[in-house]
Amino acid sequence: MFTQEEIGKEFGLTVPKSYKELLPGAGTGKMPPAGWGTQVNKKEYSINKFFLKYNLPLKEVYYPLLKIKNII
């Protein structure tokens, strides 16, 4: 359905300038506070926004590890 480059762009993929040729759809610039990679922690690049935009019947739900009573 989607190329890796398209998904990376939707998720705000940010790479060092030296990787721009390998990943033409990715953003470049200063290293983000979260580090290189996707920026799904930002609302505009969220996984749920991607699902809604493409009418995918999915939803990401985050469960902090400390709130899960039995992780085994």
N, C-alpha and C positions, 0 to 999 in steps of 0.2 A: 504494500500500500504506500509506504513512504520510504525514501532513502534515508540512510543514516545521517547524511548531511542535512536533509529537511528536518528531521527530528531534532538534531543538534541545534539548528537555528531556532526552532520553536521553543526549545528549552534554554535559550540564551547561552549557547556554548561559546566560551571565551578561551582563546588560546594565545600563546606568545606569537609575536609577528613571524618568527621563523617557521611556524607551522601553517601559516596562512595559505601557502601553495598546496599543501596536502589537504587542507580543509577550507575551501574557498567560501563556504557559507558561514563560517564561524566569525565571531567578532574578535577584535584584537585590541590592544591597548595596555593600560596598567593592569597588573594582576589584581583581580577582585579580592575583597576581604576573605571570601570563602575559598579562594584559590582558583587555579585554572580548572576549567570544566564547565558543566552546566550550572545555571543559576536558578534552579527550580524553587529555591527558597523565596524568590521574589514573585509577587502576585502576577506580574505580566508574563512570566515564564512558567507558571505553575502547570503541573501535570493535569490537574482538573480543567484548566483553561484549554489545554490541548484537546482533551476528551470532548469538551463542549463544542469547540470550534469545528471539529470533524464529526460531530454527531455519533461519537462512540459511546455505547451504553456501559461505561465504566466509571469508577470513582476511586480516587486515591484517598485512603484514610490513614492517618498517622497514629500509631500507638506507641507512646514512649515506653521503653523497656521497663522502667521502674514501676509503671502502672499495670503491667501484666503480672498476674498473681502466680501463674505456673508456666514458666517459659519452656520447660522441658516438654 
